């Protein structure tokens, strides 16, 4: 979950490292560090806190010169967030310097062995153990740094993306990957290293994404050398042209990335179905589905695995697939699924959903399903990510970079992709008439414009947020397609405002949560005039009779709920399966404004990171 960045070449590395760390800070932000090397002197700066704190400390110490540099922004695993545990770490001799994203699971046994051989440790991290293991191998085996890294990594258990250099070889960085992402940017007589491409996008649009158990020796002026860590086999770099641009990773005039990304949803949804949804022709074209249609049509069931917000998108998909395409669906937390002994057969299709495409538990679930013979389809946002490479087929959401830790446009674009798949399969199975199919396509095509309309309630939602900004608890209720939206709304509120919130199916309120309702309890109810509307109205009446404060999300023109609720937020009417694409918008804005009013860091909520690349 940490962010790593490196540079070697002819430029001054300091501004590249600092700017890169700022762009990677969504991956972790409890501490940060950087090291610079000019061929003679090494300058190391580390601090608890944000990258801005690191920048101030480095400049105060004049630690800003050198053409080789490594930087790290941390989400703590082993060792509390402090200056000592921050990366980079030295080896005992001071010759080797390393940064690391991941977890070395057997670090304790390695540490004990190294202590017996005279090594000492300043930090509590597994990373300091790794750099000293590399040094021990280098010295005892009398090998070069690249070979020492390879031998050492064959002795560790866990996940890693590392960059390491030897002060005795100022023209070389060695990198390696297993389970954590690592990209190498290829410039003119220079190389960049980062957890994703954002730190070097203004310098080059050519990059190599390391595969698992690959390592590379990087030297300016020479081609990248890739090797397999396990067997030393030569690997050939697949140089990809990046589809990212600098404007996409800047705030663009918005106060926060989260707000920018909320407002980007009309365009993001349009980009997601662009070229796939051809409503005027009555067609859905998706290469990943078209080429594997029989796999889906003949599947006994679809298993969806995901984590967090992506899991909520999977729950929406369960309703859509079963309702429209009449295919049985099971939705699983990837973190639980991978440790069960699930029954998976060759007749199952597994859909893995992940914004980053690097979620460790989801990747593990994919590998397990493949071993059992299932067909695996990926839905992710990041081109060239691990899930995109590991799955048999898939579809990108084309949401563009999502920097805010609280996911917004990823959720709606994932639902868009999954809806397209369900509609296509339903049409192929003859589950409904051509006219009904055209109706759905037309409705889906209109969603971006309707999201624009939903965003116009921002001022009203800000006023509602002012009323409830000091609440201690909040309940979210929904039925059918909008039950997962209730879960997602509750997640957004608690992760960025730190208010305890729970999402429930509205009918389950009487099985426990109703005991919490009093005149201090705000209850957000998604009450669209579709499906189980009358049942939801009944639930609202039950809340009202117990003096609960009701914030209702309704379709435009609603009268019945409007008479009961304390606050009404309207969204444009659409068909029930598409309603989550609209009802989630007010809940995102409500969480944003409440968090802002409570003085919370909206883009970087405490204890969280954007992509969970370690267990």
N, C-alpha and C positions, 0 to 999 in steps of 0.2 A: 504493500500500500504506500510505500515511500516513493519519492520521486528522485531519480538520479539524472545527472547531466554531466557531460564531459566535452572537452575540446582539446585538439592537438593540431597545430598548424603554424601559420605565420602571424596571425592576428593576436591582439591582446585578449587573453582568455577571460579576464575578469568581467567585462560587461556581458559577454555571452553567457557565462555561468550564472550571474545574478539574474539576468532577464529570463533565462531558462528556468531557474528555480521559481521565479514568480509565476511563470506559466504552469509549472507543475505543482504549485502549492496546494491545489485541490486534492492531490494524492496523499497529503499529510502535512501537518503544520504545527506540530508541537515543539519542534526544534529544527535547526538547520546548520549547515556547515559548508565550508569550501576550502580547497587547497589549491595553491598556485605554485608553479615551478618554472624558473627561468633558466634551468640548466646548471645553476650554481646553488641558489638558495631556495628552500621550500618555505612557504608562508601558509600557515594553517589558522583558520578562524572558525570557531564553533560557538553556538549559543542556544540556550533554551528560548523558545519563542518563534516569531514569524521570520520570514525572509527579510523583511524590512529591518528587523532588529539585527540580523546578520550583516546586512549591507552597511548599516551605521557603524557596527563594531569593526568591520573590515576596513572601512575608510578611515576610521579614527586611528587604526593601527597601521595605516598605509600598506595594507595587505591587498594589493591590487595590480601586481605586475607579474608577467609570465605568459608564455605561449602554450603551456600545458596546464589544464585546470580540470578539477573535478568538483562537483557540488552535489548536495544531498538535502532534501527536505523530508522530515521524518514523521512517521506515525508509529509510535512506540510499540514494540512487542516485548523484546527482552531488555529490561532495564527501564527505569522511569525516565520521563523527559527531563534532561538536564544537560549542562554543557559537556560533561564528561562522556555521557552515553551518545551524544550526537556524533554523526559521521562527518568527515572521514576519520578513519582509524589508522594509526601507525602500527607497524610490527615492532617488536622489541628493539631491534637494531636501529629503527628509524629509517631504514632503506625503502621499505614497501609501504604504500599508501592505498587504502581501499575504500570504496563505497559499495553499499549492498542493499538491495531490496529483497525481502523474503525472510525465511526462517530456516536456520540450521537445527534440525530436530535433535541430532546427537551431539550437540556442542558440549554438553556437560562432560561426557566421557572423553572427548578430545581434549577439553580443557584440563582435566585431571592428568592426562598423559603428558601434556605439554608442561604442566607445573612440575611434574617429576623430572623433566628434562631441563628445568631451570628457568622456564618462562614465567614472567609476571604479567598481571593484568590490571589495568586502571579502571576499566569500565565493567558494567554488568552485561554487556552485549554478546550475542553469538558472533557478531561480525569481527570483533577483535580476536576471537578464537580462530576464525577462518584465516585472517591475514597472517597470524603467527603460524598456523598450520602450513600455509603456502611457503612461508620463510623457512620453516623446519625442513620441508621437502626440498626446497631449493638448495639448502646448505648440505644436507646429508646425501642427497642424490647427485649433487654437483651438476645441476641442470639449469637451463635458462628459465626465465620467468614464465614463458608460455607453457613449457613442459611442467614446471612446478605447479601452476594453476590446474592443469589437466590432471595430474596425479592426485593433488589434494581434493579436487572436486569428486573424484572417484571414491573418496573415503567418507564423504559427507552424505547425510540423509536430509532431505528437505527441499526447499524451493529457493531460488536465488536469481537475481540479475546483478552482476558485479562488474565493476571497472577497477582495475588495479594497475599501478605503475611502480617502477623501481627507479629510485633517484640516480642510480648508476647508469640508467639508459633513458635519458631525457627525451628521446624521440620515439617512444613506444607506449601504448596503452593496450592492456590485455582485457578483453571483455568475455563474459560467458552468461548463459541463460538456461534456466530450468524452471518453468512454472510461473515466472514473472517476466513481463514484457521488456524488450530491449530493441531499440532501433539505432542504426548507424547511418548518419547523414553523410553523403559523399560530396565534398566540395572540390575546389581546384587546389590540389596540394594541401588539403586539410580534411579533417574528419570531425564529426560531431557524434556524441553518444547521448541517448536520452531514453526515458521510459516511454515517451511517445514523440511524435515528430514536431510538436508545437515549439520546442526551444530553438529549432534550427530552420524553421520554414522560410524565413527571409533570406537565408544564405544559400539554400539548395532545395530543389524539389526531387532529388534522387535519394533513395534510402534503401537500406537492406534491413529486413526484420529477421533477427535470429530465430531459428527454430529451437525447440527444446533440446537440451544436451548438445548445443553447438557453442563453440568459442571462436573468437577472432583475435588476431594480432594486428593492431592498427599502427601503421607507420606512414607519416606524410610522404608523398611522392611515390608510394608503392601501393600495389593493389592489396585489397583486403585478403587475408588468408583465413579461411574458415576450416575448422576441423571438428569432427565428432568427438565429444569428450570421452565416450566409453571405449571406442575402438581406434581412435586416431585416424579414421578415414577422412579423406579430403571431401569437403562439401563446397559446392559452387554457389556463390552469392546470387540471389535473385533480386536484381535491382529494380525497384518499383518507382514509378513516377507518382509523387504525392498529389492528392486532390484537394489539399488544404490551402487556404489563403489567409494572410495575416489579419484581414478584417474580421474573419470569423472568430478569432480568439481574443479580440479586444471588446471592450464594453460598449462601444458605439454610442456613447452619450448617455447610457443608462447608469443609474447609481450602483446597480449590482448586476452580476451575471445572471442571477436567478430571475430578476425582473425582465432582463433582456430576453432570456430564453422562454419565459412565459409568453412574451409578446411575439416571439418568433414562430409560435406554433401554427398560425395560418400558413405561413410559407413552408414550414417544415412538413406539415401534413401534405401540402400540395406537392412538394418535392418527393415525398415518399410514394405517392401514387402516380406521379408524372411518368408517362410512357407505359404504365401498367394498367391503369384504368382508362378504358376507351368507351365512355358511356354512350357516345353517339353511334358507335358501332356495336354496342352490346357485347363488349369483349373485356376480359381481363387477361393480360399477358404477363406471365412471370416465368422466366427461364428455369429457375430452380424447381418450380412445380411442374411446368410443362414437360420437362425432361424426366420427371420422376412421378408422373401422374398415377401410374398403376400402383406404386408403393403406397400412396395415400388412399386410393380408392379401395384397395384390397386389405388395408390395415384392419386388424382386429380392434385396435384402439390407438389413440394418440396419447402419449405421455408428455406432459409439458414440465420442464424443470427450469427453475429460475430462483432468484433471491431478491428480497426487498421489493422495490417498485416493479421490477420485471415480473416478480411472482404475481403481483396484483394484475398486471396486464395479462398474465397467463390465466387468471381466474375469469377475467372478462372473456377471453378466448374460449374457455370451457363452455360458457353459455352460448357463444356464437356458433361454435362447431357442433354442439349437440342440438341446438335449436334449428339451425339452418341446414347443416350438412348431415345431420343424423349419424354422426360418428362418435362413439364413446370416448370420453376424455378423462384423464386423471391429471391433476395438477399437483406437483410435488415441490417442496423446498429442496433445492439441490443439496443443501448442507445435511439434510436428513436422508435423502434418497441414496446418496453415495455410501452411507454407512449401514443401510439396511441390506437385506439380501432379497432385493425385489425380483419378482417374477417378470423377466423380460424375454421375449421370443423374437424370432426372425420375422414374425408378422406384425410387430409393433413398429410404430413410427415415434421417435422421440424428437420433440421440438425444444431446443435450448434457446433461452432468451437472455440477453445480456447487453446492456448499453455499451460497455467498454469492450466486450469480447474477450476479457481477461479474467473474469470472475473464477477464482480457484475452485470453488465447490462445483460450479456448473461445468467447468472443464473436466473435473474428475468424474462427474456423472456421465458426460459424453463418452469418455474413454471406456467406462464400465459398460454402457449400453452398446457400444461398438463391439466390444469383446463378446457380448452375448448375441450378436448378430442383428441387432435392430438397425433400421435406417435412421440416420440422425440428420436433422435439418436445423440450421442455425438462423437465428434472428438477432442481428447485432447492428451497431451503428458505426463502429470503427473499422475502416477498410484495412485489410491485412492483419487483423487481430488474430489471436490464437484460436478463438472459437471459429472464426471464418476459415482458418486453415485446417482445423481438426474435423469439421463436420463434412458429411458427404455432399451436401448441397445447402443452399441457404438464400437469404435475402437481406440486403442492407436496408436500414430505415432511412438513410440519407437525411438525418436530422441536423447534420452539422455538429461541430464540437459542442459538447455540453460541459461547461466548466463548473457551474454551481453544483455543490455537493448534493443538494436536494433535487432529485430528478423531476423534470417537468415535461419538456418536449420529447424526451425519450419515451415516456409513458404513452403519450397520445400517438406518436409515430409507430410504436410497437403495436398498439391496438389497430392502427390503420393497416399495417402489413398483415396482421392475423385475420382481420376482417376480409381483406382481399383474398387470402387463401381460402377461408371458409366459404365465401361466396362462389369462388371458382369451383371448389369441390362440390358445393350444393348444386350448381348448374350442371356439372358433369354427371352427377348422380340423378338428375331429374327430380330433385327434392321440391322444387316449386316451378311455377309457370314462367314462361319467358317474360310476361308482363311484370311479374313480381320481381324478377331478376333485374329488369330495366329500372324498376322503381328504386331498388336498393342502390344501383349504380348511380342514378341521378342524385339520390340523397347523399351518397358518399362524396360525390363530386362537389356538392354544395357546402360540405362541412367547413372548409377553410373560411368562406365568407361568414358562416354562422359563428365560427370561433371569434372572428373579428367583432361581430355584434356582441358576443358574450363578454369580450374584453372591455366594452364600453361601460360596464357596471363597476369599473374600478373605483370611482369616487364614492359610490354608494357602499362598496365593500370596505373601503377605508374608514367610513363613518361607523360601520358595524364593528370593525376591529377596535375602534376607540372604546366602544362600550364593554368589550370582553377581554381587553388586553391584560387585565389583572386576574383573570380566572385561573383557578388551580387545576381544574379538570374540564374535560369536554367529551361529549358523546356524539358519535356520528352513526346515523342509521340509514340504511338503504335496503331495497328488495330487488331480487332478480339481478338484471344486468348492473344495477347500481349499488349492490352490496359491495363488490370490489372497490367501487369508487369511494364508498364510506371508509373502507380500510385504508385506501390511499390518502384520503383527506386527513384522517387521523394521524397517519405516519408523517405527513408533511408538517402538521402542527407541532407534533412532539419533537421532531428532529431539528427544527430550526428555532422554535420558540421556547422549548423545554417545558411546555405545558403538558401534563399527562392527558392523553387522549386515547380513546378506544373506538374502533369501528365494529359494528354489529349488524347482522341481519335484523331488520326492524321487528320481525316476528319473535326474535329471541330476547327482546327487551324484557318481556314478562318472566323470563327464566333467570333473572338475576339482576341485570343492570338497572331495572326500574327502581330498585332499592336506593340507588344513588341520587335519584332525581329530587331536587328541591329548588327553591327560588334562586339559588346561586349556581345552578348547573345549566350552562348553555348546551343545547342539543341541536346539532346540525342534521337536518332531515332532507334527503334527496327524494323529492315527491313529484316526479314527472308524470304527466297525465297519460301514462301508458301502462300496460301490464297490470300490476297489482295496486293501482291507484287508490281504490276505495279502502283497501287494507291499510295502506300507509296513512290515509286520512284518519282511520280509526286509531292507529298508533299515536298520531299527533294529538288526538283528543285525550288519550290516556296520559300523555306527558303534560298537556295543558291543565288537566284536572289535579295534577300534583305540583303545579306552579313552576314547572320547568320553563326555561327561556328558549324559544324555538326560532332557529334560523333555517328557513326553508329555501331550497333550490328548486324552482318550478319552471315549467314551460310558460312562455309568454301568454298572457290572457287568463291565467289561472284565477279562479274566483273562490273555490271552496277552501283551499289551503290558505289563501290570502286572508280570509276572515279569521283564521285560527292562529297563525304564526305571528311572532313579535317582529320578525324581519323577513322580507321576501327578496330573493335574488332571482331574476328571470333570465332564462336562456332561450334561444330560438327552439321551436319545436322541430323534432326529427323523428325518424322511426326508432323504435325501442332499442334494437341492437346497436345503433349508432349513438345513442344518448350519452354513454360514458365519455365520448369525445368532447361533449359540451359541458356536462355537469361537473367535470373535474376542474374546469377553468376557474370558477369562482372560489373553489376550495384552495387552489394554489395561491390565488391573490389574497384570500383571507389569512392564510398562514404567513405569507410574506409580510403583510402589513402589521399583524400582531407581533411578529418577531422583531420587526423594525422598531415598533413602539416600545418594546421591552428592552431595547438596547442590545439585541443579540447580533452576532456576526452571521448575517444571512447566508453568505456564500461559503463560509467555513465554520459550520456549527461544531461545537466542542466534541471531542472524542471520535469524530467521524472522518472518513476519507471517501473519495469518490468511487474508487474501484477497489474491491476487496480481493487482492491477489494473493493473500495468504490466509490460512485457516484462522 
